[in-house]
Amino acid sequence: MKHLISPALFALVLAACGQSETVEPVEAAPAPVEAAVPVAEAAGEVTEAVSDAATTAISALTEGEYCYFLQEDSSTEGLEITLDIAGVFSGRHYGTIHDAENAYFAAFETILSDGQLNDDGVVNFTAVTEVDGDTQYGEEPWVISAESAHSAHWDDAVMEAADCDFVDATVWPPVPE
């Protein structure tokens, strides 16, 4: 399913505008059906399998620079990640929001530093984000492999590996003088 703006980016933009995201009420879930394997046990196995796969993918990365790209209907995003010899990740997530239907245009840049791989295969970064003249401080979790990257907050907006020069020139093309 294509999203106009990734959920994390949408929340970031709303927060920068001083608005909050509206949450629709959720209907009650149907009564649980007995399973052959207890649900908690099955969920643990799935979580463990995902964590193992993510940890293996990240562990396969070697020292160097990795770049990723995402083009959606109303946003264009780039991610540049560097893995240093000590195993620490750093980089930046940047892009533009071009939502002509709602007459909203913005550029954002998040500087990612001190990225540490946790036991779940997620790289936790210290993050400083600039959007619409607002600076926000926090942490951002990312799942990274040589082929793709996505925020641990939104699994469905996956950025694909791309040439770093292409990403930079496409997301923030140079302005002719």
PyMOL commands that set and color helices and strands:
alter all, ss='L'
color gray80, all
select helices_A, chain A and resi 7-16+39-59+100-102+164-171
alter helices_A, ss='H'
color red, helices_A
select strands_A, chain A and resi 64-72+75-83+89-99+104-117+123-131+134-144+148-151+159-161
alter strands_A, ss='S'
color yellow, strands_A
deselect
rebuild
show_as cartoon
